[in-house]
Amino acid sequence: MRVKLIRKASIDLFIRDNARSRSSMNQFFQVIKVADWSDSNDMKATFGSRIDIICNGTRAVFDCGGGAYRTICGFSFGDKFVFLFIKFIGTHAEYDKLCKAKKKEVGVCDVDLYKA
């Protein structure tokens, strides 16, 4: 299924505020634009080690720019499309702050407290 990216404007705003991220974020967007996924395994096949599926399989953490940036997305597989909801875009350091060390479950973030 084709991917419908929700809140693409979040990528545009991030690029505006972080000019060095332009090529990394554009590359991420180009991959999403042509992706054809039927399940989260297809997502992992597309991104390999640059993606982690977290939160009981409801979110994906994408490594963009060789580790410089992180994008957290919620996702839902519909009948015709995969909906990818941008929840967070930030630098690796911002992501680390978001994912507090005191969390017991690896990869669970306070992403819902952050407004993309």
N, C-alpha and C positions, 0 to 999 in steps of 0.2 A: 504494500500500500504506500501511496505517496504520503509525504510528511507535510502537515500544515503547521507552520511555526507561528505560535501565538506570542505577541509582544515583540515582534522584530524591531520595533522602535527602541526597545531596551538595548539592543546591540548598537544601533545607530548612536544613541546617547552615550553609551560607554566609549565608543570610538571617538566621539567628539571630545570627551573629557580625557581620553587616554590615547593620544595619537599614535603611539608606538604599537598599539594593539591592532591597528587597521588591517594589516595583511593577515594576521592570525584569525581575527574575527571574520574577515571576508572569506578566508579559506574554510572555516567552520560552516558558515552560511552556505557556501557553494556545495559542500558535501551533503548538508541537510536537504538542499534544494533538489538533488537528484537521487536521494535515498529511496529505497523501495524495501520496506520492512513489513514482516508479518508478525513478528514477536520480538522480545527483547534480545533473543539470541542473534537476530539479524543486526540489531543495533551494535552488539558486541563484535560481530563479524566486520562491520563497517569501520569501527573505531579501534578495535583491538585493545591494547593495553591503555589507550587514552580515554577509556570510559569505565566507570564503576556504576553498577546498578545498586541503589541503596533503598532504605526505608521500605523494606518488604516488597521490593520490586515495583515501587510507584514513582521513583525518581532516578534520574541519571546525572552523574557528575562527569562533565566532559573536560578533559585536559586540553587546553588550547595554547598554541604558541610554545610548544616544547616545555610546558610546565610553568610558564609565566602567568597564565590566566586560567580561571576555572569558571565554568558555566554550569549551573544546576537547573535542571528542567524536570518538571512533572511530565508524565506522558500517559496517554490513553489510546488504546487501539480501538478504533470504531469499525463500522462496517466497510467504509470506503477509504478512510484516511487514518493516519496516526497523528494525533494531536500532541504537539510538543509545546509545553507552557514554560516560558522562561521565568524562573523564580529568583535567580541570582546570577550576576556577572561581576567578576572582580579579579583582582590580582591574587596570586597564590597567597600572599601575606594576609589579604582581606579574608580569603576563604579560611585560612588557619584560625583567624580570630573568630569567625563565624562558627567553626567547628571546635567548640571548647574542649580542652583536654579532659575535663571532668566527666564528659559524657561516657556512659558505660558501653553503648552500642557503637561500634566502629562505623563511621560514615554518616551518622545521624547528625544533622545540623539544625541550628535554629533558623533555618531558611525562611520559615513562615513569618518570623519577626522582621525580616528584611523585605522591603518593598522595592522590587526591581523597577 
